[in-house]
Each structure stands twice: as C-alpha cells, then as structure tokens.
Amino acid sequence: MMNVLLVDDEPWVLEGLRTMVNWETHGFQVCGEALNGPDALKMIQELRPELVVTDINMPVLSGLELVEQSNKTLTRPPKFVILSGYDNFNYALTAMRHKVTEYLLKPIDEDEIGTILERVGRTIREELATEQNQSRVQFLFTNNLLNRFIQGEYNENLERQAVRSLDLEPGAKLTCVLIEAVPGTDDLRHRVREYFSKERDRSFLDSAGRVGVLLPVDVYSSARLEEIGLRMHRELSADLNRPVIITFSDSRDGIPSIRELYLQALEVVKCKRSHGKEGVFYYKYCKQPAGADDIFKEKIKQLIEKVLADDKDKIGCLVDELQAFFVSGLYSIEIAKSHIADLELTLCNRVAAKNGEPDALMKSMWEQYGSLTGIDNYPGLKKYVQALCLEAASLLSRLDLQNENNTIFHVIQYVEREYKNKLQLQDLAKHFHMNATYLGQLFKKETGKPFNEYLNEKRIEEAKSLLKRTQIKISEVALQVGYPNTDYFISKFKSSTGMLPSAYKHEAEKKQADQ
C-alpha cells in the first residue's frame, strides 16, 4: 500500500476525504491528517508519504508553499494533489510551476478523484520501480567494488572507480560500520541504509551476509555515530527479535584503508559473537593492551603449575582469570582455542612422561564435553578448560602414586635429564641402590633396548636437533650431547644415521633453503 497524507484547515473536509474515497481500492492508505501547513510539512518529513492531498488556501503556510518547501527540503518529495475552491487559472498555473501532479476543484467528485488516484498511483509505482531498479544496479556495482577492496584487491583503476562512484576523495578519512543480524538479507541492508539516507549509498553485503557501510568521518561526528548506533541496535533488535551486533572501526585516511577498516569491524563482531554478547561496540575500546601475549603465556604457565600440584581450588581461580582475560580483549574464539590446544598438548605430554595414557584422557574429555574444535563460544570453552585441567590434575596425581615405587621409571627419567653427562650402568645402579646386572635386565625389558644403545640413540637424536637448528661446530655438538671425544661422536653418528655429522648438517640446511 502507498501512503497518503490529507491536509485541510477544515476538519469536516478531512473527514469527507477520509470516508468518501475508497483509498484501498486505488492502492492507498491514509497515514495521517493535518489541519495546517506547518504540521503537514513536519508529518511529510517524518512519515514520507508517497502522496499528499492538500487544500490550497490555508493560514501560515498555504498548499502551494507546502509544495515548495517539500521540494526544497526532501530528496524525494511526495506527489501532490491540490484542492481548491476557486476556478482560477493563475492558481493552476502556479501549481504547475511547482510541479503539482493534479489540480482538483471543490466540491470533490468521487469518480473524478478516483480517476486521479488511479493515474497518480500508476505514475508513483512506475517511478518507484524505475528508482528501485536503478538503485539495485548501483548497489550491485558498489557492492562488487567494496568487496574487492575488503578482500585485499587494490590498484589505481579501482581507486578511480571508487572516487567516482562512491563520491569520495582519495584521501578522505573513513570509518566502517558492520551489522550482524543472522540471517543477513538485502532487506536488512535497506533498513540499515535508512539510518544514513542523507549520504551517498556506500553500503555492501560481505560474504557472510553482514551489512557494512563505509562512512566519511567529516560528515558524522563520534557523538552522532554513537547516537545512530544505539538507535539502530534498539530498533533492529526489537523488529527482528534476534541478537544484533553493531561494530565501528577506527578511522583511517584514504580509500586504500577500506580493507583494514572492514577487518577491524569484523574482528570485533567475531569476538563479541563468541562471547555471546550483542550491542554496539567500538574497535578503539576493544584493542588488546601491549604485552597481552606475554600476560596470556604467564597465566597458562601458572595454570599448568597448579595442575601438576593437583591444586583444584587454584585451578578454578586461574581458569576464571583466563576467561576474563579473553573476554576483555579482541581474542576471537579460534585464537583462544589454538592456545588451549597447546595447553592440551602440554598436559598430554606430562601424562605420557609419567607412563600414563593421554589418548584415554582425551577420549574421556570428548565423550563428556565434545572436541575442542566443536566449541564456538567462551562459556563452552571455559567449561572445557576447567574440566580438562581437573581431569589431568587427578590423573597426574594418580600416576605419581603409581610411579613412586616404579624404580625403573625414575631411572629412565634420570637418563633423559642427565644424558649429557658421563653415564654408566654401574653408576646408575649405585645411585638407585640396585644390582647392575638386574638393573640392565629391567631397563631392556622396559625400553626394549640395552642401556648403552638407549643412551647413544638419545644422544644422537639430540645431536641431530642441534645440527638442524644451530650453527655451532661439530666438536661443540659432541660435547653438548655427552661425547668428549669428537672422533668417537662422529663414528657413532655415522653408524646410527649412515652419514657424517657435517653431511647431515649440509643436507638439513639445503632442505630449509628449498622450503
């Protein structure tokens, strides 16, 4: 239905217009009535009717003056039908100069006004269809152009197109607003566009259906943007009956900054969605503080220490702190999960080092809480991390009790720590108060290898690691892994790997260069 506003200083005329004419038959509905020109002008600006039927002679602001003011102040003024009680050609001539659509004499004839409404309605629908088609074509071009920018494409030709089609200076200071209200639709874009209707349409839909708008900072002050953002969130949330996230980027100079501005707004959207939050958010208030990564690593380190100590009370407190740290900044759920995956690996390695079964630990976690990859919000992640740490703490505590009397386990741990020093089976046996022959038998049974073979393999593996990642001399490598005699080290290395240490180092460097 098209909206029509009725204007006349005589209440009985308004009543007659409202009741005499079957507006719906002609595709119209009465959206309001005004008894004078100033009220009518205000209602036109607020209600944006497609048609205004107005008396020509009214105090303060006449019908013709109402038409003139509307044409001056509105980008898309309504159609006007003028009502007059005087068959005066000068009135009609003035009305035509003001581009009045129809001129109708009182008293009103029902058939005559019906014919006029059919004619005016047809014109309005044709103009709306043409305007919508032009707007759609313009949007498709603008949307494609802006998506090329936000996906990282940039060249001088694209910048020239943006200057021309977006009506932007190359160095204009810009900001980006991004609206996520699942599911994003073109209807949502039109709704968002209404909040910035005084500006050139620079809206777009990104690949996930979010609505974005590129705005010149010199047109919108911070206070004005905040006001628009809050009103937009309030109205869209109520109308859509679903969570709405609205984010504003920082401001940057020039068209080349479009991608950075979009990514800032997108980063905040993803972060707040993963926190389960909705509202209006600003990138400048969400940026990570300096040294955030170091703070995080320290908190993870403290958490691991409490897991190893089986301090369940402190584990809960540290998980709460970790959650608060994530929520306070711009960590997306994916970044947070990558850090927790490292925590998983560390705890599994600790379990394996104590002769436990890390696979059984993770299987238990997946059965109870699902896998880490399937978590998509911070409350779920917190629950998972707390359960993981408590489960690992209990398991490691049980393994410590089991390993207290497992002497061979402590022997192997000792070898893993002291392989760089001079180690002999007899010295180990004396250190652990055991018979050397019996210790050798237990060691082979547990590891599958004689003591000397196990020790040499450990040293050679460490040597290979040093040769790959350092530039120290072969003789220094030999000393660092427990071979005071370089020639003996070279002999053992070649026996184990089939090549000299220098050749192994050269091959490792070549592989790195080729990558």
Rosetta blueprint (number, residue, H / E / L):
1 M L
2 M E
3 N E
4 V E
5 L E
6 L E
7 V E
8 D L
9 D L
10 E L
11 P H
12 W H
13 V H
14 L H
15 E H
16 G H
17 L H
18 R H
19 T H
20 M H
21 V L
22 N L
23 W H
24 E H
25 T H
26 H H
27 G L
28 F E
29 Q E
30 V E
31 C E
32 G E
33 E E
34 A E
35 L L
36 N L
37 G H
38 P H
39 D H
40 A H
41 L H
42 K H
43 M H
44 I H
45 Q H
46 E H
47 L H
48 R L
49 P L
50 E L
51 L E
52 V E
53 V E
54 T E
55 D E
56 I L
57 N L
58 M L
59 P L
60 V L
61 L L
62 S L
63 G H
64 L H
65 E H
66 L H
67 V H
68 E H
69 Q H
70 S H
71 N H
72 K H
73 T H
74 L L
75 T L
76 R L
77 P L
78 P L
79 K E
80 F E
81 V E
82 I E
83 L E
84 S E
85 G L
86 Y L
87 D L
88 N L
89 F H
90 N H
91 Y H
92 A H
93 L H
94 T H
95 A H
96 M H
97 R H
98 H L
99 K L
100 V L
101 T L
102 E E
103 Y E
104 L E
105 L E
106 K L
107 P L
108 I L
109 D L
110 E H
111 D H
112 E H
113 I H
114 G H
115 T H
116 I H
117 L H
118 E H
119 R H
120 V H
121 G H
122 R H
123 T H
124 I H
125 R H
126 E H
127 E H
128 L H
129 A H
130 T H
131 E H
132 Q H
133 N H
134 Q H
135 S H
136 R H
137 V H
138 Q H
139 F H
140 L H
141 F H
142 T H
143 N H
144 N H
145 L H
146 L H
147 N H
148 R H
149 F H
150 I H
151 Q L
152 G L
153 E L
154 Y L
155 N L
156 E H
157 N H
158 L H
159 E H
160 R H
161 Q H
162 A H
163 V H
164 R H
165 S H
166 L L
167 D L
168 L L
169 E L
170 P L
171 G L
172 A L
173 K E
174 L E
175 T E
176 C E
177 V E
178 L E
179 I E
180 E E
181 A L
182 V L
183 P L
184 G L
185 T L
186 D H
187 D H
188 L H
189 R H
190 H H
191 R H
192 V H
193 R H
194 E H
195 Y L
196 F L
197 S L
198 K L
199 E L
200 R L
201 D L
202 R L
203 S E
204 F E
205 L E
206 D L
207 S L
208 A L
209 G L
210 R L
211 V E
212 G E
213 V E
214 L E
215 L E
216 P E
217 V L
218 D L
219 V L
220 Y L
221 S L
222 S H
223 A H
224 R H
225 L H
226 E H
227 E H
228 I H
229 G H
230 L H
231 R H
232 M H
233 H H
234 R H
235 E H
236 L H
237 S H
238 A H
239 D H
240 L H
241 N L
242 R L
243 P L
244 V L
245 I E
246 I E
247 T E
248 F E
249 S L
250 D L
251 S L
252 R E
253 D E
254 G L
255 I H
256 P H
257 S H
258 I H
259 R H
260 E H
261 L H
262 Y H
263 L H
264 Q H
265 A H
266 L H
267 E H
268 V H
269 V H
270 K H
271 C H
272 K H
273 R H
274 S H
275 H L
276 G L
277 K L
278 E L
279 G E
280 V E
281 F E
282 Y E
283 Y H
284 K H
285 Y H
286 C H
287 K L
288 Q L
289 P L
290 A L
291 G L
292 A H
293 D H
294 D H
295 I H
296 F H
297 K H
298 E H
299 K H
300 I H
301 K H
302 Q H
303 L H
304 I H
305 E H
306 K H
307 V H
308 L H
309 A L
310 D L
311 D L
312 K H
313 D H
314 K H
315 I H
316 G H
317 C H
318 L H
319 V H
320 D H
321 E H
322 L H
323 Q H
324 A H
325 F H
326 F H
327 V H
328 S H
329 G L
330 L L
331 Y L
332 S L
333 I H
334 E H
335 I H
336 A H
337 K H
338 S H
339 H H
340 I H
341 A H
342 D H
343 L H
344 E H
345 L H
346 T H
347 L H
348 C H
349 N H
350 R H
351 V H
352 A H
353 A H
354 K L
355 N L
356 G L
357 E L
358 P H
359 D H
360 A H
361 L H
362 M H
363 K H
364 S H
365 M H
366 W H
367 E H
368 Q H
369 Y H
370 G L
371 S L
372 L H
373 T H
374 G H
375 I L
376 D L
377 N L
378 Y H
379 P H
380 G H
381 L H
382 K H
383 K H
384 Y H
385 V H
386 Q H
387 A H
388 L H
389 C H
390 L H
391 E H
392 A H
393 A H
394 S H
395 L H
396 L H
397 S H
398 R H
399 L H
400 D H
401 L H
402 Q H
403 N H
404 E H
405 N L
406 N L
407 T H
408 I H
409 F H
410 H H
411 V H
412 I H
413 Q H
414 Y H
415 V H
416 E H
417 R H
418 E H
419 Y L
420 K L
421 N L
422 K L
423 L L
424 Q L
425 L H
426 Q H
427 D H
428 L H
429 A H
430 K H
431 H H
432 F L
433 H L
434 M L
435 N L
436 A H
437 T H
438 Y H
439 L H
440 G H
441 Q H
442 L H
443 F H
444 K H
445 K H
446 E H
447 T H
448 G L
449 K L
450 P L
451 F H
452 N H
453 E H
454 Y H
455 L H
456 N H
457 E H
458 K H
459 R H
460 I H
461 E H
462 E H
463 A H
464 K H
465 S H
466 L H
467 L H
468 K H
469 R H
470 T L
471 Q L
472 I L
473 K L
474 I H
475 S H
476 E H
477 V H
478 A H
479 L H
480 Q H
481 V L
482 G L
483 Y L
484 P L
485 N L
486 T H
487 D H
488 Y H
489 F H
490 I H
491 S H
492 K H
493 F H
494 K H
495 S H
496 S H
497 T H
498 G L
499 M L
500 L L
501 P H
502 S H
503 A H
504 Y H
505 K H
506 H H
507 E H
508 A H
509 E H
510 K H
511 K H
512 Q H
513 A H
514 D H
515 Q L
